[in-house]
Structures are given as C-alpha cells and as structure tokens.
Amino acid sequence: MEQAWPPARPEVESLHAYSAPLEGRRTLLRLDFNENTVGPSPRVVEALRTIPADQIGIYPEYDGLREAVVANLGLPLQPDQVGLFNGVDAAIHAVFHAYGDRGETLLTTSPTFGYYTPCAQMQGMVIDAVPYVGEVFDFPLETIRERLQALKPRLLLICNPNNPTGTRLAPDVILQLAAEAPSTLVVVDELYEAFTGDSVLPSADFAATPNLLVLRSLAKTAGLAGLRIGFALGHAAVVDRVSRVTGPYDINSFAVTAAFAALKDQAYVDAYVQEVLKARTWMAQQLRAAGVRHHIDGGNYLLVWPKGDPALIDQGLRQAGILVRAMTGKPLIDGSLRVSLGTTAQMQQFWAAYAALEGLAA
C-alpha cells in the first residue's frame, strides 16, 4: 500500500524529535526543568495585567527591547548585536538553520542539552560529541581543541555551565578556542550563567572574534519560561544571519512586555539567584552528611545517584508531589536524577521525601 502523505526530507523522516514531559506539572513542586521555582517579579505580573485589550489585535512591536537588553547587561554592545528569539530553543534552531548544512560537523560535548542533536540532524549534519572526563565531568578541552583543528567543524556548541553535568569552563578558555578556530561558529549557551558568573560577555571582543555567539534567556532566573523569550549576542553580521531565518513576529506582545519589566527589575533576579545559591549550599550539606553520591558544580541543578531503583525513586517523588528528571540512558550519568534547585524551603521538602524513599535520616 502506497504511503498516503507526502514524505518530508530524509533527515526529518528519520528524526526523533526532542520531547519533554511537560503536561500535568502545574500543581507539583517542579524540580525537573531548571525553571525559576517562584515565578516572575511582581513588576512583570503588573505589567502583564495592564496590557490594553486592543494590543492583542496588533502585531507585536520590538522598539527599544534590544536597547533594554544592552542596558541591563551594562556592556559596550550595540542594539544590532542583540538578536531576539522565541526562547533560546528558537535561537538554537535558527543557528543551525543559518549555519548548519548537510555533511558539515557539529562539535559538542556529551552529555549536554538534548535539543542540539535534533537541530543538527534535521540539517543533515555529522555530530561529534566528546564525552566529559572522569567522575567530576571535566571539560574535554584538549580533545575539543584537537578536533577543532583537525575537523574544522561548522559549529562548536558549548553549554556553560553544562546542562546536566554543571561543568564550568573559564571564559578565557572559550575565547581562546574561538580565536584558534575562526572558520567555526562557536556558540556558548549561557542559560545558567547567572548561578556561576562564568560569562564570556564581559571580556568578549566580537570584532576580534566575530565567530563567537552567546545565548541568554529570561527563563531560568527571571521566571519567564512560559512566555518564551531569548537572546543571541555577538557580531552584528552573525546576529543578522541568524535572525534572517526566523519569522517577523515570532515573539508575542506579552513576552515583550514581560521582558521590559523583568529587565528593569534586576534586583528581583539577583535576590532569587542568591536564594538558589543558599539552597544549593544547604542541599550539598545534607547529601554529604547522608553519604549520597551526588554532583554539584554550576547551574541551578544537581545530580544524585539513588541507592534504590532510580525509576522507583522518581515515581515515589512524583507521588509525593515532587518532579525531578531521570537521566536514564544518558552517557556517563545513566542511573542518576537531575534535581533543579529552588528555595531552601523547597529543597527541604524534596530532601524529606527523598530521604524517606531511600531510608535515610532527613
């Protein structure tokens, strides 16, 4: 029997789309997707509530938003060095759409954010994923450097700090990699940078290294994950190329309004980050005292290896109203659970449930 529908490109027909279990989460303690766990600034909520009804029927306007991003960063950037996207996922997709090509190579690390792989596959790219090193998941710097020179990949994608291992790479090392490989677009995914302070932006010279592109978001810190807005920062010509493959109105008016309000309330973001860092210290103390194998480095998340069946622990936590993310099948960290970090009170709730399931003293 003949197929009843037109086939897509071969790369799409063989593609396993990136998917995440996002349904039925709203009433639970969400420690599974590294979101802000308390919601956005009250200023954001108020700005959204005061949007006039007639604005909904008008295409969104972006005047001043790039300038607001530059002002928030406090860096000598120009507005045309800021690309606006419907979340960083859309920015990543646009990078591959603009620069990825059939037979070209994506050089990255493993394990890392899962969306890089389908984006490369849909462009027909070859994926060279270099494993992190040892029990502390060190960045495989020398191997990456060697393959940059030998393969001259089209793209090098570095998640810094890395999701899910938390691995941190010093900004000067990234800048050196970009300088050594001018034909490779070096994309640095900095979604979790606020929790570590490892950004390349303060020392980046995009005129000297125009092949460097930095991704940022308001999802993890400012609590705008549900509204979808992200940024790409780099040389104006590169930002222009990546922006060319997006739609003219990809970011909705509500996200724009929320972004303006969030960027003006940096104090709220800073306070939330400090609370997460405080909770991270408390959580690490509990894990060490209980002898639980764990790994905490960068980002607002950690890895734990349950003594019991990870699937049963995951299920037990869900029954207790707590969501975490099982790392089943991921290289190097199979058998672990990734746990997002929220407030100290939220981590106390997690620890009480986890300790009970594992038979530990909470």
C-alpha positions as CSV (number, residue, x, y, z in Angstrom):
1,M,0.0,0.0,0.0
2,E,1.4,3.4,-1.0
3,Q,2.1,6.0,1.6
4,A,-0.9,8.4,1.9
5,W,1.1,11.5,2.7
6,P,4.0,13.4,1.1
7,P,7.3,12.4,2.7
8,A,9.4,15.1,4.3
9,R,13.1,15.5,3.7
10,P,15.0,12.3,4.6
11,E,16.6,14.0,7.6
12,V,13.1,14.7,9.0
13,E,11.7,11.3,8.2
14,S,14.5,9.7,10.3
15,L,14.4,12.3,13.1
16,H,13.4,11.6,16.6
17,A,12.1,14.9,17.8
18,Y,13.2,16.3,21.1
19,S,10.4,15.9,23.6
20,A,9.9,16.6,27.3
21,P,7.1,15.5,29.6
22,L,5.6,18.9,30.2
23,E,1.9,18.0,31.0
24,G,0.3,17.8,34.4
25,R,3.1,19.7,36.2
26,R,1.4,22.9,37.4
27,T,0.2,21.6,40.8
28,L,3.5,19.9,41.7
29,L,6.9,21.1,43.0
30,R,8.7,21.4,39.7
31,L,12.3,20.4,40.1
32,D,12.6,18.8,36.7
33,F,13.3,21.5,34.1
34,N,15.5,24.0,36.0
35,E,12.9,26.7,35.9
36,N,12.6,29.6,38.3
37,T,10.5,27.9,41.0
38,V,8.8,31.0,42.5
39,G,7.6,32.9,39.4
40,P,8.5,36.3,38.0
41,S,8.8,39.7,39.6
42,P,5.6,41.4,40.8
43,R,6.5,44.1,38.3
44,V,6.2,41.6,35.5
45,V,2.8,40.5,36.7
46,E,1.6,44.0,37.0
47,A,2.9,44.9,33.5
48,L,1.0,42.0,32.0
49,R,-2.2,42.9,33.8
50,T,-2.1,46.4,32.5
51,I,-1.8,45.4,28.8
52,P,-4.7,47.1,27.0
53,A,-7.1,44.8,25.3
54,D,-6.6,46.4,21.9
55,Q,-2.9,45.4,21.9
56,I,-3.9,41.8,21.5
57,G,-5.1,42.5,18.0
58,I,-1.9,44.2,16.9
59,Y,1.3,42.6,15.7
60,P,4.0,42.9,18.3
61,E,6.5,45.8,18.3
62,Y,10.1,45.4,19.5
63,D,11.3,49.0,19.6
64,G,13.6,49.6,22.5
65,L,13.9,45.9,23.6
66,R,17.4,45.4,22.3
67,E,18.4,48.6,23.9
68,A,16.9,47.4,27.2
69,V,18.9,44.2,27.0
70,V,22.1,46.2,26.4
71,A,21.3,48.5,29.3
72,N,20.7,45.5,31.6
73,L,24.0,43.9,30.7
74,G,25.9,47.1,31.2
75,L,28.3,46.2,28.4
76,P,29.6,48.2,25.4
77,L,27.3,46.5,22.9
78,Q,25.1,48.0,20.2
79,P,21.5,47.1,19.7
80,D,22.2,45.4,16.4
81,Q,24.4,42.9,18.3
82,V,21.3,41.6,20.1
83,G,19.0,39.0,18.4
84,L,15.5,38.4,19.8
85,F,14.0,34.9,19.7
86,N,11.0,33.0,20.8
87,G,13.0,31.4,23.6
88,V,16.6,30.2,23.4
89,D,15.3,27.0,21.8
90,A,14.3,29.0,18.8
91,A,17.7,30.8,18.8
92,I,19.4,27.4,18.8
93,H,17.2,26.2,15.9
94,A,18.0,29.4,14.0
95,V,21.7,28.9,14.5
96,F,21.5,25.5,12.9
97,H,19.2,26.7,10.1
98,A,21.5,29.6,9.2
99,Y,24.9,27.8,9.6
100,G,24.3,24.1,9.6
101,D,24.5,22.2,6.3
102,R,24.4,18.6,5.1
103,G,27.7,16.8,5.8
104,E,29.1,19.6,8.0
105,T,30.1,18.8,11.5
106,L,28.7,19.9,14.9
107,L,31.3,19.6,17.6
108,T,29.9,19.5,21.1
109,T,30.2,17.6,24.4
110,S,28.3,14.6,25.9
111,P,26.1,14.6,27.8
112,T,24.6,18.0,27.1
113,F,21.3,19.7,26.3
114,G,19.3,17.3,24.2
115,Y,17.9,19.8,21.7
116,Y,21.3,20.3,20.0
117,T,21.1,16.8,18.5
118,P,17.8,17.0,16.6
119,C,18.7,20.5,15.4
120,A,21.9,19.1,13.8
121,Q,20.1,16.0,12.5
122,M,17.4,18.0,10.7
123,Q,20.2,19.8,8.8
124,G,21.9,16.6,7.9
125,M,25.0,17.4,10.0
126,V,27.5,15.0,11.4
127,I,27.6,15.1,15.2
128,D,30.9,14.7,17.1
129,A,30.0,14.6,20.8
130,V,33.1,14.4,23.0
131,P,32.5,12.9,26.5
132,Y,33.2,14.8,29.7
133,V,36.1,13.4,31.7
134,G,36.1,11.5,35.0
135,E,33.7,11.4,37.9
136,V,33.7,15.1,38.1
137,F,32.9,15.5,34.4
138,D,35.8,17.8,33.5
139,F,35.5,19.6,30.1
140,P,37.5,17.6,27.5
141,L,39.5,20.7,26.5
142,E,42.4,19.1,24.7
143,T,40.2,16.7,22.6
144,I,38.0,19.6,21.6
145,R,41.0,21.7,20.7
146,E,42.4,18.9,18.6
147,R,39.2,18.2,16.8
148,L,38.6,21.9,16.1
149,Q,41.9,21.9,14.2
150,A,41.5,18.5,12.5
151,L,37.8,18.7,11.5
152,K,37.3,22.4,11.2
153,P,33.6,21.9,12.2
154,R,30.9,24.3,11.1
155,L,29.7,24.7,14.7
156,L,31.1,24.2,18.2
157,L,28.4,24.3,20.8
158,I,29.3,24.7,24.4
159,C,26.7,24.8,27.2
160,N,28.4,26.7,30.0
161,P,27.7,25.7,32.7
162,N,26.7,22.5,31.1
163,N,23.3,21.0,31.5
164,P,23.1,18.4,33.0
165,T,26.6,17.9,34.5
166,G,27.1,21.5,35.7
167,T,30.6,21.5,34.2
168,R,32.1,25.0,34.1
169,L,34.6,26.3,31.6
170,A,36.6,29.5,32.2
171,P,35.6,32.4,29.8
172,D,39.2,33.0,28.7
173,V,39.4,29.3,27.5
174,I,36.3,29.7,25.4
175,L,37.6,33.0,23.9
176,Q,40.9,31.2,23.1
177,L,39.0,28.4,21.4
178,A,37.1,30.9,19.2
179,A,40.3,32.7,18.3
180,E,42.0,29.5,17.3
181,A,39.2,28.4,15.0
182,P,38.0,31.4,13.0
183,S,36.1,29.3,10.5
184,T,33.9,27.7,13.2
185,L,31.0,29.4,14.7
186,V,31.5,29.0,18.5
187,V,28.1,29.1,20.2
188,V,28.1,29.5,24.0
189,D,24.8,28.6,25.7
190,E,24.8,30.7,28.9
191,L,21.3,30.0,30.2
192,Y,22.6,29.1,33.6
193,E,25.5,31.6,33.8
194,A,23.8,33.7,36.5
195,F,24.3,31.0,39.0
196,T,28.1,30.8,38.4
197,G,29.3,34.0,36.9
198,D,31.3,32.4,34.1
199,S,30.1,34.6,31.2
200,V,32.3,35.3,28.3
201,L,30.4,38.6,27.6
202,P,32.4,41.0,29.8
203,S,35.7,40.1,28.1
204,A,34.4,39.2,24.6
205,D,35.6,41.3,21.6
206,F,33.2,40.4,18.8
207,A,35.3,42.5,16.3
208,A,38.3,40.3,17.1
209,T,36.3,37.0,17.3
210,P,33.2,37.5,15.1
211,N,32.7,33.7,15.1
212,L,31.6,33.9,18.8
213,L,27.8,33.9,19.6
214,V,26.4,33.9,23.1
215,L,22.8,32.8,24.1
216,R,20.9,34.2,27.0
217,S,17.4,33.8,28.4
218,L,15.0,35.2,31.0
219,A,13.5,31.7,31.7
220,K,15.8,30.4,34.4
221,T,16.3,33.5,36.5
222,A,13.5,36.0,35.8
223,G,10.8,33.3,35.7
224,L,9.6,33.9,32.1
225,A,9.8,30.3,30.8
226,G,6.1,30.2,29.9
227,L,6.4,33.3,27.8
228,R,9.4,32.2,25.7
229,I,12.0,34.9,25.1
230,G,15.7,34.5,24.5
231,F,18.6,36.5,23.1
232,A,21.7,35.9,20.9
233,L,24.6,38.3,21.3
234,G,27.5,38.6,19.0
235,H,28.9,40.3,16.0
236,A,26.2,42.3,14.2
237,A,26.7,40.4,11.0
238,V,26.3,37.0,12.6
239,V,23.3,38.1,14.6
240,D,21.8,39.3,11.4
241,R,22.3,36.0,9.6
242,V,20.8,34.0,12.5
243,S,17.8,36.4,12.7
244,R,17.1,36.1,8.9
245,V,15.8,32.6,9.3
246,T,13.1,33.5,11.9
247,G,9.6,34.9,11.3
248,P,9.0,38.6,11.5
249,Y,6.7,38.3,14.6
250,D,8.0,35.2,16.4
251,I,7.9,36.9,19.9
252,N,4.5,37.8,21.1
253,S,3.5,41.1,22.7
254,F,3.1,39.6,26.2
255,A,6.6,38.3,26.1
256,V,7.9,41.7,25.0
257,T,6.0,43.5,27.8
258,A,7.2,40.9,30.4
259,A,10.8,41.2,29.2
260,F,10.9,45.0,29.5
261,A,9.6,44.7,33.1
262,A,12.0,41.9,34.0
263,L,15.0,43.7,32.7
264,K,14.1,46.7,34.8
265,D,13.9,44.6,38.0
266,Q,17.4,43.1,38.2
267,A,17.2,43.3,42.0
268,Y,14.5,40.6,41.9
269,V,16.6,38.3,39.8
270,D,19.7,38.9,41.9
271,A,17.7,38.0,45.1
272,Y,16.3,34.8,43.5
273,V,19.8,33.8,42.4
274,Q,21.2,34.3,45.9
275,E,18.3,32.2,47.4
276,V,19.1,29.4,45.0
277,L,22.8,29.5,45.9
278,K,21.9,29.4,49.6
279,A,19.7,26.4,48.9
280,R,22.5,24.7,46.9
281,T,24.8,25.0,49.9
282,W,22.2,23.6,52.3
283,M,21.4,20.7,49.9
284,A,25.1,19.8,49.4
285,Q,25.5,19.6,53.2
286,Q,22.6,17.2,53.5
287,L,23.8,15.0,50.7
288,R,27.4,14.8,52.1
289,A,26.2,14.1,55.6
290,A,23.9,11.3,54.4
291,G,26.7,9.8,52.1
292,V,24.6,10.1,49.0
293,R,26.6,10.1,45.7
294,H,25.9,13.5,44.1
295,H,27.5,16.1,41.8
296,I,27.0,19.8,42.2
297,D,29.0,22.3,40.2
298,G,27.4,25.0,38.1
299,G,23.8,25.9,37.3
300,N,20.7,25.7,39.4
301,Y,20.6,21.9,39.4
302,L,22.4,18.9,40.8
303,L,22.8,15.2,40.1
304,V,22.0,12.4,42.6
305,W,22.5,8.7,42.3
306,P,19.9,6.8,44.3
307,K,20.8,3.6,46.1
308,G,17.5,2.2,45.1
309,D,16.0,1.9,41.6
310,P,16.0,5.4,40.1
311,A,12.7,4.8,38.3
312,L,11.0,3.9,41.6
313,I,12.6,6.9,43.4
314,D,11.4,9.1,40.5
315,Q,7.9,7.6,40.8
316,G,7.9,7.9,44.6
317,L,8.8,11.6,44.4
318,R,6.0,12.2,41.9
319,Q,3.6,10.6,44.3
320,A,4.9,12.9,46.9
321,G,4.1,15.9,44.6
322,I,7.7,16.5,43.5
323,L,9.0,16.3,39.9
324,V,12.7,15.5,39.1
325,R,14.3,14.5,35.8
326,A,15.6,10.9,35.3
327,M,18.8,10.8,33.3
328,T,18.0,7.3,32.0
329,G,20.2,6.3,29.0
330,K,22.4,9.5,29.1
331,P,26.1,8.8,28.7
332,L,28.1,8.9,31.9
333,I,25.2,9.8,34.1
334,D,22.7,6.9,33.5
335,G,21.1,6.0,36.8
336,S,21.1,9.5,38.2
337,L,18.4,12.0,38.8
338,R,18.7,15.7,37.9
339,V,17.2,17.8,40.6
340,S,16.6,21.5,40.0
341,L,17.4,23.9,42.8
342,G,14.7,26.2,44.2
343,T,14.4,27.9,47.5
344,T,15.7,26.4,50.7
345,A,12.1,25.6,51.8
346,Q,11.5,23.8,48.5
347,M,14.8,21.8,48.9
348,Q,13.8,20.8,52.4
349,Q,10.5,19.5,51.0
350,F,12.5,17.5,48.4
351,W,15.0,16.2,50.9
352,A,12.3,15.0,53.3
353,A,10.6,13.0,50.6
354,Y,13.9,11.7,49.0
355,A,15.3,10.6,52.4
356,A,12.2,8.8,53.3
357,L,12.2,6.8,50.0
358,E,15.9,5.9,50.4
359,G,15.6,5.1,54.1
360,L,17.9,8.0,55.1
361,A,17.8,10.2,58.1
362,A,16.3,13.5,57.0
